[in-house]
Amino acid sequence: MLSLRYFVCEQCGTVYASPDEPPKCDDCGEPSLREITHELHSDTYFTR
């Protein structure tokens, strides 16, 4: 099973969760997204 990685578009603020980096932002077309996977809280933050 692949782990999800999280990316943010610096241009419009859209966040993506994907096993691979998206080629561009689907909302504004910005080609460079910044990975924020290691800036998020632990897995327990997202579960009950």
N, CA, C, O and CB atoms as a CASP TS submission, in Angstrom:
PFRMAT TS
TARGET T0000
AUTHOR 0000-0000-0000
METHOD Language model
MODEL 1
PARENT N/A
ATOM      1  N   MET     1       0.833  -1.176   0.000  1.00  0.00           N
ATOM      2  CA  MET     1       0.000   0.000   0.000  1.00  0.00           C
ATOM      3  C   MET     1       0.885   1.249   0.000  1.00  0.00           C
ATOM      4  O   MET     1       1.848   1.343   0.760  1.00  0.00           O
ATOM      5  CB  MET     1      -0.952  -0.007   1.213  1.00  0.00           C
ATOM      6  N   LEU     2       0.546   2.184  -0.848  1.00  0.00           N
ATOM      7  CA  LEU     2       1.303   3.425  -0.944  1.00  0.00           C
ATOM      8  C   LEU     2       0.819   4.426   0.088  1.00  0.00           C
ATOM      9  O   LEU     2      -0.374   4.502   0.384  1.00  0.00           O
ATOM     10  CB  LEU     2       1.193   4.018  -2.349  1.00  0.00           C
ATOM     11  N   SER     3       1.734   5.178   0.622  1.00  0.00           N
ATOM     12  CA  SER     3       1.379   6.222   1.578  1.00  0.00           C
ATOM     13  C   SER     3       0.975   7.479   0.837  1.00  0.00           C
ATOM     14  O   SER     3       1.506   7.781  -0.232  1.00  0.00           O
ATOM     15  CB  SER     3       2.547   6.514   2.537  1.00  0.00           C
ATOM     16  N   LEU     4       0.036   8.208   1.409  1.00  0.00           N
ATOM     17  CA  LEU     4      -0.349   9.476   0.812  1.00  0.00           C
ATOM     18  C   LEU     4       0.676  10.542   1.176  1.00  0.00           C
ATOM     19  O   LEU     4       1.186  10.589   2.295  1.00  0.00           O
ATOM     20  CB  LEU     4      -1.762   9.896   1.273  1.00  0.00           C
ATOM     21  N   ARG     5       0.955  11.374   0.218  1.00  0.00           N
ATOM     22  CA  ARG     5       1.801  12.542   0.419  1.00  0.00           C
ATOM     23  C   ARG     5       0.908  13.759   0.213  1.00  0.00           C
ATOM     24  O   ARG     5      -0.058  13.700  -0.548  1.00  0.00           O
ATOM     25  CB  ARG     5       3.048  12.551  -0.564  1.00  0.00           C
ATOM     26  N   TYR     6       1.223  14.853   0.883  1.00  0.00           N
ATOM     27  CA  TYR     6       0.392  16.052   0.809  1.00  0.00           C
ATOM     28  C   TYR     6       1.177  17.185   0.167  1.00  0.00           C
ATOM     29  O   TYR     6       2.345  17.411   0.481  1.00  0.00           O
ATOM     30  CB  TYR     6      -0.104  16.465   2.212  1.00  0.00           C
ATOM     31  N   PHE     7       0.509  17.893  -0.740  1.00  0.00           N
ATOM     32  CA  PHE     7       1.125  18.977  -1.500  1.00  0.00           C
ATOM     33  C   PHE     7       0.211  20.190  -1.451  1.00  0.00           C
ATOM     34  O   PHE     7      -1.011  20.050  -1.405  1.00  0.00           O
ATOM     35  CB  PHE     7       1.401  18.550  -2.970  1.00  0.00           C
ATOM     36  N   VAL     8       0.801  21.382  -1.461  1.00  0.00           N
ATOM     37  CA  VAL     8       0.028  22.618  -1.488  1.00  0.00           C
ATOM     38  C   VAL     8       0.482  23.458  -2.666  1.00  0.00           C
ATOM     39  O   VAL     8       1.668  23.516  -2.993  1.00  0.00           O
ATOM     40  CB  VAL     8       0.179  23.405  -0.160  1.00  0.00           C
ATOM     41  N   CYS     9      -0.484  24.108  -3.297  1.00  0.00           N
ATOM     42  CA  CYS     9      -0.185  25.072  -4.355  1.00  0.00           C
ATOM     43  C   CYS     9       0.016  26.416  -3.685  1.00  0.00           C
ATOM     44  O   CYS     9      -0.897  26.927  -3.037  1.00  0.00           O
ATOM     45  CB  CYS     9      -1.329  25.134  -5.439  1.00  0.00           C
ATOM     46  N   GLU    10       1.192  26.994  -3.830  1.00  0.00           N
ATOM     47  CA  GLU    10       1.499  28.282  -3.207  1.00  0.00           C
ATOM     48  C   GLU    10       0.707  29.418  -3.861  1.00  0.00           C
ATOM     49  O   GLU    10       0.494  30.465  -3.248  1.00  0.00           O
ATOM     50  CB  GLU    10       3.006  28.571  -3.297  1.00  0.00           C
ATOM     51  N   GLN    11       0.277  29.210  -5.091  1.00  0.00           N
ATOM     52  CA  GLN    11      -0.443  30.241  -5.849  1.00  0.00           C
ATOM     53  C   GLN    11      -1.870  30.440  -5.318  1.00  0.00           C
ATOM     54  O   GLN    11      -2.288  31.572  -5.073  1.00  0.00           O
ATOM     55  CB  GLN    11      -0.488  29.866  -7.340  1.00  0.00           C
ATOM     56  N   CYS    12      -2.622  29.332  -5.141  1.00  0.00           N
ATOM     57  CA  CYS    12      -4.037  29.469  -4.766  1.00  0.00           C
ATOM     58  C   CYS    12      -4.405  28.785  -3.447  1.00  0.00           C
ATOM     59  O   CYS    12      -5.524  28.952  -2.962  1.00  0.00           O
ATOM     60  CB  CYS    12      -4.896  28.909  -5.859  1.00  0.00           C
ATOM     61  N   GLY    13      -3.469  28.009  -2.853  1.00  0.00           N
ATOM     62  CA  GLY    13      -3.722  27.394  -1.561  1.00  0.00           C
ATOM     63  C   GLY    13      -4.401  26.034  -1.602  1.00  0.00           C
ATOM     64  O   GLY    13      -4.725  25.480  -0.552  1.00  0.00           O
ATOM     65  N   THR    14      -4.622  25.485  -2.787  1.00  0.00           N
ATOM     66  CA  THR    14      -5.241  24.169  -2.899  1.00  0.00           C
ATOM     67  C   THR    14      -4.298  23.105  -2.362  1.00  0.00           C
ATOM     68  O   THR    14      -3.100  23.137  -2.641  1.00  0.00           O
ATOM     69  CB  THR    14      -5.620  23.864  -4.361  1.00  0.00           C
ATOM     70  N   VAL    15      -4.836  22.154  -1.585  1.00  0.00           N
ATOM     71  CA  VAL    15      -4.040  21.072  -1.015  1.00  0.00           C
ATOM     72  C   VAL    15      -4.436  19.765  -1.689  1.00  0.00           C
ATOM     73  O   VAL    15      -5.619  19.502  -1.908  1.00  0.00           O
ATOM     74  CB  VAL    15      -4.232  20.983   0.530  1.00  0.00           C
ATOM     75  N   TYR    16      -3.441  18.950  -2.015  1.00  0.00           N
ATOM     76  CA  TYR    16      -3.643  17.658  -2.668  1.00  0.00           C
ATOM     77  C   TYR    16      -3.082  16.542  -1.800  1.00  0.00           C
ATOM     78  O   TYR    16      -2.057  16.709  -1.138  1.00  0.00           O
ATOM     79  CB  TYR    16      -2.984  17.639  -4.061  1.00  0.00           C
ATOM     80  N   ALA    17      -3.765  15.400  -1.811  1.00  0.00           N
ATOM     81  CA  ALA    17      -3.283  14.182  -1.156  1.00  0.00           C
ATOM     82  C   ALA    17      -3.163  13.128  -2.242  1.00  0.00           C
ATOM     83  O   ALA    17      -4.152  12.765  -2.879  1.00  0.00           O
ATOM     84  CB  ALA    17      -4.246  13.709   0.014  1.00  0.00           C
ATOM     85  N   SER    18      -1.944  12.637  -2.451  1.00  0.00           N
ATOM     86  CA  SER    18      -1.685  11.698  -3.540  1.00  0.00           C
ATOM     87  C   SER    18      -0.416  10.910  -3.236  1.00  0.00           C
ATOM     88  O   SER    18       0.469  11.418  -2.547  1.00  0.00           O
ATOM     89  CB  SER    18      -1.557  12.443  -4.898  1.00  0.00           C
ATOM     90  N   PRO    19      -0.307   9.668  -3.739  1.00  0.00           N
ATOM     91  CA  PRO    19       0.946   8.934  -3.546  1.00  0.00           C
ATOM     92  C   PRO    19       2.100   9.541  -4.349  1.00  0.00           C
ATOM     93  O   PRO    19       3.267   9.364  -3.999  1.00  0.00           O
ATOM     94  CB  PRO    19       0.758   7.473  -3.938  1.00  0.00           C
ATOM     95  N   ASP    20       1.769  10.256  -5.425  1.00  0.00           N
ATOM     96  CA  ASP    20       2.774  10.901  -6.274  1.00  0.00           C
ATOM     97  C   ASP    20       2.472  12.389  -6.399  1.00  0.00           C
ATOM     98  O   ASP    20       1.324  12.812  -6.265  1.00  0.00           O
ATOM     99  CB  ASP    20       2.818  10.240  -7.675  1.00  0.00           C
ATOM    100  N   GLU    21       3.509  13.177  -6.655  1.00  0.00           N
ATOM    101  CA  GLU    21       3.309  14.609  -6.819  1.00  0.00           C
ATOM    102  C   GLU    21       2.481  14.891  -8.065  1.00  0.00           C
ATOM    103  O   GLU    21       2.827  14.417  -9.147  1.00  0.00           O
ATOM    104  CB  GLU    21       4.656  15.335  -6.897  1.00  0.00           C
ATOM    105  N   PRO    22       1.388  15.656  -7.941  1.00  0.00           N
ATOM    106  CA  PRO    22       0.607  16.024  -9.118  1.00  0.00           C
ATOM    107  C   PRO    22       1.452  16.881 -10.065  1.00  0.00           C
ATOM    108  O   PRO    22       2.299  17.648  -9.607  1.00  0.00           O
ATOM    109  CB  PRO    22      -0.678  16.781  -8.704  1.00  0.00           C
ATOM    110  N   PRO    23       1.234  16.762 -11.374  1.00  0.00           N
ATOM    111  CA  PRO    23       2.048  17.527 -12.322  1.00  0.00           C
ATOM    112  C   PRO    23       1.813  19.032 -12.260  1.00  0.00           C
ATOM    113  O   PRO    23       2.706  19.818 -12.577  1.00  0.00           O
ATOM    114  CB  PRO    23       1.778  17.048 -13.711  1.00  0.00           C
ATOM    115  N   LYS    24       0.598  19.437 -11.848  1.00  0.00           N
ATOM    116  CA  LYS    24       0.268  20.859 -11.726  1.00  0.00           C
ATOM    117  C   LYS    24      -0.991  20.990 -10.890  1.00  0.00           C
ATOM    118  O   LYS    24      -1.677  20.002 -10.628  1.00  0.00           O
ATOM    119  CB  LYS    24       0.078  21.524 -13.127  1.00  0.00           C
ATOM    120  N   CYS    25      -1.290  22.195 -10.477  1.00  0.00           N
ATOM    121  CA  CYS    25      -2.511  22.466  -9.721  1.00  0.00           C
ATOM    122  C   CYS    25      -3.702  22.384 -10.666  1.00  0.00           C
ATOM    123  O   CYS    25      -3.699  23.000 -11.732  1.00  0.00           O
ATOM    124  CB  CYS    25      -2.447  23.862  -9.029  1.00  0.00           C
ATOM    125  N   ASP    26      -4.716  21.626 -10.277  1.00  0.00           N
ATOM    126  CA  ASP    26      -5.919  21.501 -11.103  1.00  0.00           C
ATOM    127  C   ASP    26      -6.766  22.767 -11.083  1.00  0.00           C
ATOM    128  O   ASP    26      -7.550  22.999 -12.003  1.00  0.00           O
ATOM    129  CB  ASP    26      -6.753  20.323 -10.633  1.00  0.00           C
ATOM    130  N   ASP    27      -6.618  23.588 -10.048  1.00  0.00           N
ATOM    131  CA  ASP    27      -7.438  24.797  -9.946  1.00  0.00           C
ATOM    132  C   ASP    27      -6.872  25.977 -10.728  1.00  0.00           C
ATOM    133  O   ASP    27      -7.608  26.643 -11.456  1.00  0.00           O
ATOM    134  CB  ASP    27      -7.588  25.186  -8.504  1.00  0.00           C
ATOM    135  N   CYS    28      -5.573  26.244 -10.589  1.00  0.00           N
ATOM    136  CA  CYS    28      -5.011  27.437 -11.234  1.00  0.00           C
ATOM    137  C   CYS    28      -3.939  27.129 -12.282  1.00  0.00           C
ATOM    138  O   CYS    28      -3.520  28.025 -13.014  1.00  0.00           O
ATOM    139  CB  CYS    28      -4.428  28.343 -10.188  1.00  0.00           C
ATOM    140  N   GLY    29      -3.492  25.873 -12.362  1.00  0.00           N
ATOM    141  CA  GLY    29      -2.501  25.500 -13.373  1.00  0.00           C
ATOM    142  C   GLY    29      -1.054  25.695 -12.966  1.00  0.00           C
ATOM    143  O   GLY    29      -0.151  25.438 -13.762  1.00  0.00           O
ATOM    144  N   GLU    30      -0.812  26.148 -11.736  1.00  0.00           N
ATOM    145  CA  GLU    30       0.562  26.351 -11.248  1.00  0.00           C
ATOM    146  C   GLU    30       1.333  25.039 -11.349  1.00  0.00           C
ATOM    147  O   GLU    30       0.868  24.019 -10.839  1.00  0.00           O
ATOM    148  CB  GLU    30       0.565  26.877  -9.776  1.00  0.00           C
ATOM    149  N   PRO    31       2.517  25.041 -12.004  1.00  0.00           N
ATOM    150  CA  PRO    31       3.264  23.797 -12.196  1.00  0.00           C
ATOM    151  C   PRO    31       4.091  23.335 -10.990  1.00  0.00           C
ATOM    152  O   PRO    31       4.482  22.169 -10.933  1.00  0.00           O
ATOM    153  CB  PRO    31       4.168  23.959 -13.356  1.00  0.00           C
ATOM    154  N   SER    32       4.362  24.209 -10.042  1.00  0.00           N
ATOM    155  CA  SER    32       5.202  23.788  -8.910  1.00  0.00           C
ATOM    156  C   SER    32       4.392  23.774  -7.620  1.00  0.00           C
ATOM    157  O   SER    32       3.876  24.799  -7.175  1.00  0.00           O
ATOM    158  CB  SER    32       6.425  24.723  -8.760  1.00  0.00           C
ATOM    159  N   LEU    33       4.296  22.573  -7.030  1.00  0.00           N
ATOM    160  CA  LEU    33       3.607  22.386  -5.773  1.00  0.00           C
ATOM    161  C   LEU    33       4.640  22.067  -4.701  1.00  0.00           C
ATOM    162  O   LEU    33       5.664  21.449  -4.990  1.00  0.00           O
ATOM    163  CB  LEU    33       2.541  21.267  -5.878  1.00  0.00           C
ATOM    164  N   ARG    34       4.378  22.484  -3.468  1.00  0.00           N
ATOM    165  CA  ARG    34       5.305  22.251  -2.365  1.00  0.00           C
ATOM    166  C   ARG    34       4.777  21.105  -1.508  1.00  0.00           C
ATOM    167  O   ARG    34       3.610  21.102  -1.117  1.00  0.00           O
ATOM    168  CB  ARG    34       5.498  23.541  -1.511  1.00  0.00           C
ATOM    169  N   GLU    35       5.638  20.133  -1.220  1.00  0.00           N
ATOM    170  CA  GLU    35       5.233  19.012  -0.377  1.00  0.00           C
ATOM    171  C   GLU    35       5.185  19.459   1.083  1.00  0.00           C
ATOM    172  O   GLU    35       6.120  20.080   1.588  1.00  0.00           O
ATOM    173  CB  GLU    35       6.204  17.813  -0.550  1.00  0.00           C
ATOM    174  N   ILE    36       4.070  19.129   1.754  1.00  0.00           N
ATOM    175  CA  ILE    36       3.886  19.510   3.155  1.00  0.00           C
ATOM    176  C   ILE    36       3.654  18.286   4.046  1.00  0.00           C
ATOM    177  O   ILE    36       3.220  18.430   5.189  1.00  0.00           O
ATOM    178  CB  ILE    36       2.710  20.481   3.286  1.00  0.00           C
ATOM    179  N   THR    37       3.935  17.100   3.539  1.00  0.00           N
ATOM    180  CA  THR    37       3.678  15.858   4.264  1.00  0.00           C
ATOM    181  C   THR    37       4.258  15.882   5.668  1.00  0.00           C
ATOM    182  O   THR    37       3.574  15.496   6.617  1.00  0.00           O
ATOM    183  CB  THR    37       4.245  14.685   3.500  1.00  0.00           C
ATOM    184  N   HIS    38       5.479  16.317   5.825  1.00  0.00           N
ATOM    185  CA  HIS    38       6.154  16.261   7.123  1.00  0.00           C
ATOM    186  C   HIS    38       5.829  17.453   8.015  1.00  0.00           C
ATOM    187  O   HIS    38       6.302  17.526   9.149  1.00  0.00           O
ATOM    188  CB  HIS    38       7.643  16.181   6.920  1.00  0.00           C
ATOM    189  N   GLU    39       5.032  18.378   7.517  1.00  0.00           N
ATOM    190  CA  GLU    39       4.615  19.533   8.309  1.00  0.00           C
ATOM    191  C   GLU    39       3.275  19.290   8.999  1.00  0.00           C
ATOM    192  O   GLU    39       2.845  20.106   9.814  1.00  0.00           O
ATOM    193  CB  GLU    39       4.527  20.771   7.425  1.00  0.00           C
ATOM    194  N   LEU    40       2.608  18.174   8.682  1.00  0.00           N
ATOM    195  CA  LEU    40       1.295  17.876   9.246  1.00  0.00           C
ATOM    196  C   LEU    40       1.425  17.166  10.579  1.00  0.00           C
ATOM    197  O   LEU    40       2.495  16.680  10.944  1.00  0.00           O
ATOM    198  CB  LEU    40       0.478  17.027   8.281  1.00  0.00           C
ATOM    199  N   HIS    41       0.322  17.118  11.295  1.00  0.00           N
ATOM    200  CA  HIS    41       0.278  16.399  12.567  1.00  0.00           C
ATOM    201  C   HIS    41       0.388  14.900  12.326  1.00  0.00           C
ATOM    202  O   HIS    41       0.322  14.450  11.182  1.00  0.00           O
ATOM    203  CB  HIS    41      -1.018  16.726  13.336  1.00  0.00           C
ATOM    204  N   SER    42       0.553  14.132  13.381  1.00  0.00           N
ATOM    205  CA  SER    42       0.639  12.677  13.268  1.00  0.00           C
ATOM    206  C   SER    42      -0.695  12.084  12.819  1.00  0.00           C
ATOM    207  O   SER    42      -1.713  12.776  12.811  1.00  0.00           O
ATOM    208  CB  SER    42       1.067  12.061  14.607  1.00  0.00           C
ATOM    209  N   ASP    43      -0.688  10.804  12.446  1.00  0.00           N
ATOM    210  CA  ASP    43      -1.889  10.125  11.966  1.00  0.00           C
ATOM    211  C   ASP    43      -3.033  10.201  12.966  1.00  0.00           C
ATOM    212  O   ASP    43      -4.195  10.261  12.565  1.00  0.00           O
ATOM    213  CB  ASP    43      -1.578   8.677  11.658  1.00  0.00           C
ATOM    214  N   THR    44      -2.730  10.201  14.248  1.00  0.00           N
ATOM    215  CA  THR    44      -3.804  10.255  15.260  1.00  0.00           C
ATOM    216  C   THR    44      -4.586  11.557  15.184  1.00  0.00           C
ATOM    217  O   THR    44      -5.727  11.618  15.640  1.00  0.00           O
ATOM    218  CB  THR    44      -3.222  10.090  16.666  1.00  0.00           C
ATOM    219  N   TYR    45      -4.000  12.579  14.624  1.00  0.00           N
ATOM    220  CA  TYR    45      -4.700  13.864  14.454  1.00  0.00           C
ATOM    221  C   TYR    45      -5.895  13.699  13.530  1.00  0.00           C
ATOM    222  O   TYR    45      -6.902  14.388  13.697  1.00  0.00           O
ATOM    223  CB  TYR    45      -3.744  14.942  13.895  1.00  0.00           C
ATOM    224  N   PHE    46      -5.802  12.794  12.554  1.00  0.00           N
ATOM    225  CA  PHE    46      -6.835  12.629  11.534  1.00  0.00           C
ATOM    226  C   PHE    46      -7.841  11.527  11.876  1.00  0.00           C
ATOM    227  O   PHE    46      -8.799  11.336  11.127  1.00  0.00           O
ATOM    228  CB  PHE    46      -6.190  12.327  10.203  1.00  0.00           C
ATOM    229  N   THR    47      -7.661  10.809  12.962  1.00  0.00           N
ATOM    230  CA  THR    47      -8.574   9.735  13.320  1.00  0.00           C
ATOM    231  C   THR    47      -9.141   9.968  14.718  1.00  0.00           C
ATOM    232  O   THR    47      -8.620  10.761  15.503  1.00  0.00           O
ATOM    233  CB  THR    47      -7.864   8.374  13.246  1.00  0.00           C
ATOM    234  N   ARG    48     -10.205   9.260  14.993  1.00  0.00           N
ATOM    235  CA  ARG    48     -10.825   9.394  16.328  1.00  0.00           C
ATOM    236  C   ARG    48     -10.148   8.501  17.320  1.00  0.00           C
ATOM    237  O   ARG    48     -10.530   8.477  18.490  1.00  0.00           O
ATOM    238  CB  ARG    48     -12.315   9.068  16.280  1.00  0.00           C
TER
END
